[in-house]
Amino acid sequence: MITAKLGGDTTKVINLIKSIEKTAEENPNDSFLVAMVERAKNIQERFENRQTNTQEALDLLAQEITRNEQRKKEQSASFINNYHLYRTTF
């Protein structure tokens, strides 16, 4: 297993994966985050097996995080639209 003490971008990969895992643990009912952890673990496995280089792993993890942020924005916009519709209806 690649350890964080190697420093640099390797540390970023490991920390991003840990951050994704922690976020999912804090939100166990969020199926998107649970699936995101699985995808992150897959990236980690490929990284540890040298099938993916550091930059590729960082890019893939960044894509996962961006997808999650986009999803949260869409959910927020949907909630606001639904709230506005509710308020104008009643």
C-alpha positions as CSV (number, residue, x, y, z in Angstrom):
1,M,0.0,0.0,0.0
2,I,1.2,3.5,-0.8
3,T,1.6,5.5,2.3
4,A,1.0,9.2,2.9
5,K,4.6,9.8,4.0
6,L,5.8,9.8,0.4
7,G,4.4,13.3,0.3
8,G,3.3,15.6,-2.5
9,D,0.5,14.6,-4.8
10,T,0.5,11.0,-3.4
11,T,-0.6,12.5,-0.1
12,K,-3.3,14.5,-1.9
13,V,-4.7,11.3,-3.5
14,I,-4.8,9.5,-0.1
15,N,-6.3,12.5,1.7
16,L,-9.0,13.0,-1.0
17,I,-10.0,9.3,-0.7
18,K,-10.1,9.6,3.1
19,S,-12.2,12.8,2.8
20,I,-14.7,11.1,0.5
21,E,-14.9,8.2,2.9
22,K,-15.5,10.5,5.9
23,T,-18.2,12.5,4.1
24,A,-20.0,9.2,3.3
25,E,-19.7,8.0,6.8
26,E,-21.3,11.2,8.1
27,N,-24.1,10.8,5.5
28,P,-24.8,7.1,5.5
29,N,-28.3,7.5,3.9
30,D,-26.9,9.3,0.9
31,S,-26.7,6.6,-1.8
32,F,-24.7,8.9,-4.1
33,L,-21.9,9.3,-1.5
34,V,-21.9,5.5,-0.7
35,A,-21.4,4.8,-4.5
36,M,-18.8,7.6,-4.6
37,V,-16.8,5.8,-1.9
38,E,-16.8,2.6,-4.0
39,R,-15.6,4.6,-7.0
40,A,-12.9,6.2,-4.9
41,K,-11.8,2.8,-3.6
42,N,-11.6,1.6,-7.2
43,I,-9.4,4.6,-8.1
44,Q,-7.2,3.9,-5.0
45,E,-6.8,0.2,-5.9
46,R,-5.8,1.1,-9.4
47,F,-3.4,3.7,-8.1
48,E,-1.8,1.3,-5.6
49,N,-1.4,-1.3,-8.3
50,R,0.3,1.3,-10.5
51,Q,-2.4,1.1,-13.1
52,T,-3.2,4.8,-12.7
53,N,-0.5,7.4,-12.1
54,T,-0.8,10.1,-9.5
55,Q,-2.1,12.8,-11.8
56,E,-4.7,10.5,-13.3
57,A,-5.9,9.5,-9.8
58,L,-6.1,13.2,-8.7
59,D,-8.1,14.0,-11.9
60,L,-10.5,11.1,-11.4
61,L,-11.1,12.0,-7.7
62,A,-11.6,15.7,-8.7
63,Q,-14.2,14.6,-11.2
64,E,-16.0,12.6,-8.5
65,I,-16.0,15.6,-6.1
66,T,-17.2,18.0,-8.9
67,R,-20.0,15.6,-9.7
68,N,-21.1,15.6,-6.1
69,E,-20.9,19.4,-5.8
70,Q,-23.0,19.7,-9.0
71,R,-25.5,17.2,-7.6
72,K,-25.8,19.3,-4.4
73,K,-26.4,22.5,-6.4
74,E,-29.1,20.8,-8.4
75,Q,-30.8,19.5,-5.3
76,S,-30.7,22.9,-3.7
77,A,-32.1,24.6,-6.8
78,S,-34.8,21.9,-7.0
79,F,-35.7,22.5,-3.3
80,I,-35.8,26.3,-3.8
81,N,-38.0,25.9,-6.9
82,N,-40.4,23.5,-5.1
83,Y,-40.5,25.7,-2.0
84,H,-41.4,28.7,-4.2
85,L,-44.0,26.7,-6.1
86,Y,-45.5,25.6,-2.7
87,R,-45.5,29.2,-1.4
88,T,-47.2,30.6,-4.5
89,T,-49.8,27.9,-4.5
90,F,-50.8,28.2,-0.9
